[in-house]
Amino acid sequence: MVIRAENLYVNYGEKEILKDICLKVEKGQVVSIIGPNGSGKSTLIKVLSRCIKPAKGNVYLEDENILRLPTKLVAKRMAILPQFKNTPNDITVRELVSYGRYPRLKFGQRLGKKDYEIIDWAIEKTGIVKLKDRHLATLSGGEQQRAWLAMSLAQQPEILLLDEPTTFLDISYQLEILQLVKELNETLGLTVLMVLHDLNQAFRFSDSILVLKDGQIWEYNNPNLVLNERLLKEVFNVKGHIYRDEINRCPYFIPYKAN
Ligand SMILES: Nc1ncnc2c1ncn2[C@@H]1O[C@H](COP(=O)(O)OP(=O)(O)OP(=O)(O)O)[C@@H](O)[C@H]1O
């Protein structure tokens, strides 16, 4: 397996946010983290990518404790697209995407031909060729989101951690981004962990679903086993009609409010 978390606890001040999280993610899997607002999804992504330290427990990348690995090595293997990004105003899209290559450069080394080819590949893959010379600050939220994803791809990671990658995107780009993530998973063997709010998209694009409720794992299983009336009621406080999408071979539901 590529990522393993053992008995993770995360606190913010006195408040316990994540409690006793144990999970394994196998190489080449797409795992979506779902759960209500405030259930700890972003915190889990942050602790798995060592943006924050756990109060207790450990995260392993293969068999190495992530806290003991050099930052550059972690950045070579893992790219993270956070929910909130500090968007620099004065750089172009292509410059942003090029930052993805820096973990791969040696001290003092400049970007070379191969780096620029990968930068252009990432720009093309995310459909932002026409935007590449624009300043980031002039782009719409969705366009910026694709530029950030391109930067993550330029990193050529083995593991991609995405926190709500479809925020700000219209439905067409939501599907395009998720299809792209799935394609990269299938063609490059990329392991993907992402937070998704759209449950039906999570069921469609993931091998496994990790459900968080009140900072604990409520369920971690394949979409067919995760989606049921109990999930909708106990975790999301809705009712729903559950169906099967035979084209995409996944379950989906149409929700309605309980009361
Ligand atoms: N830096 C922080 N300091 C204090 N509390 C925090 C901090 N970051 C998050 N929290 C709290 O931790 C809890 C979990 O937050 P987190 O962002 O992980 O949830 P989430 O499931 O991603 O939520 P959402 O679906 O709304 O994005 C929330 O109660 C939040 O208010």
The ligand as a Tripos MOL2 file, in Angstrom:
@<TRIPOS>MOLECULE
LIG
   31    33     1     0     0
SMALL
NO_CHARGES

@<TRIPOS>ATOM
      1 N1         -7.0400   26.1710   11.9400 N.pl3     1 LIG1
      2 C1         -8.0960   25.7890   12.6780 C.ar      1 LIG1
      3 N2         -8.2380   26.1800   13.9590 N.ar      1 LIG1
      4 C2         -9.2900   25.7750   14.7090 C.ar      1 LIG1
      5 N3        -10.2810   24.9620   14.2650 N.ar      1 LIG1
      6 C3        -10.2000   24.5480   12.9940 C.ar      1 LIG1
      7 C4         -9.1020   24.9350   12.1290 C.ar      1 LIG1
      8 N4         -9.2940   24.3460   10.9230 N.ar      1 LIG1
      9 C5        -10.4440   23.6370   11.0210 C.ar      1 LIG1
     10 N5        -10.9760   23.7640   12.2490 N.ar      1 LIG1
     11 C6        -12.1900   23.1020   12.7280 C.3       1 LIG1
     12 O1        -12.0000   21.7070   12.5640 O.3       1 LIG1
     13 C7        -13.2180   21.0960   12.1700 C.3       1 LIG1
     14 C8        -12.9770   20.2900   10.9040 C.3       1 LIG1
     15 O2        -12.6310   21.1850    9.8480 O.3       1 LIG1
     16 P1        -12.3440   20.6850    8.3690 P.3       1 LIG1
     17 O3        -12.0430   21.8900    7.5570 O.co2     1 LIG1
     18 O4        -11.3580   19.5930    8.4240 O.co2     1 LIG1
     19 O5        -13.7560   20.0650    8.0030 O.3       1 LIG1
     20 P2        -14.3480   19.6640    6.5600 P.3       1 LIG1
     21 O6        -15.0330   18.3530    6.7520 O.co2     1 LIG1
     22 O7        -13.2930   19.7510    5.5260 O.co2     1 LIG1
     23 O8        -15.4160   20.8040    6.3600 O.3       1 LIG1
     24 P3        -16.0880   21.4550    5.0380 P.3       1 LIG1
     25 O9        -16.9250   20.3890    4.4020 O.co2     1 LIG1
     26 O10       -16.9370   22.5450    5.6010 O.co2     1 LIG1
     27 O11       -14.9800   21.9700    4.1530 O.co2     1 LIG1
     28 C9        -14.2440   22.2110   12.0130 C.3       1 LIG1
     29 O12       -15.0150   22.2590   13.1820 O.3       1 LIG1
     30 C10       -13.3960   23.4520   11.8870 C.3       1 LIG1
     31 O13       -14.0660   24.5700   12.3990 O.3       1 LIG1
@<TRIPOS>BOND
     1     1     2 1
     2     2     3 ar
     3     2     7 ar
     4     3     4 ar
     5     4     5 ar
     6     5     6 ar
     7     6     7 ar
     8     6    10 ar
     9     7     8 ar
    10     8     9 ar
    11     9    10 ar
    12    10    11 1
    13    11    12 1
    14    11    30 1
    15    12    13 1
    16    13    14 1
    17    13    28 1
    18    14    15 1
    19    15    16 1
    20    16    17 2
    21    16    18 1
    22    16    19 1
    23    19    20 1
    24    20    21 2
    25    20    22 1
    26    20    23 1
    27    23    24 1
    28    24    25 2
    29    24    26 1
    30    24    27 1
    31    28    29 1
    32    28    30 1
    33    30    31 1
@<TRIPOS>SUBSTRUCTURE
     1 LIG1         1 GROUP 0 **** ****
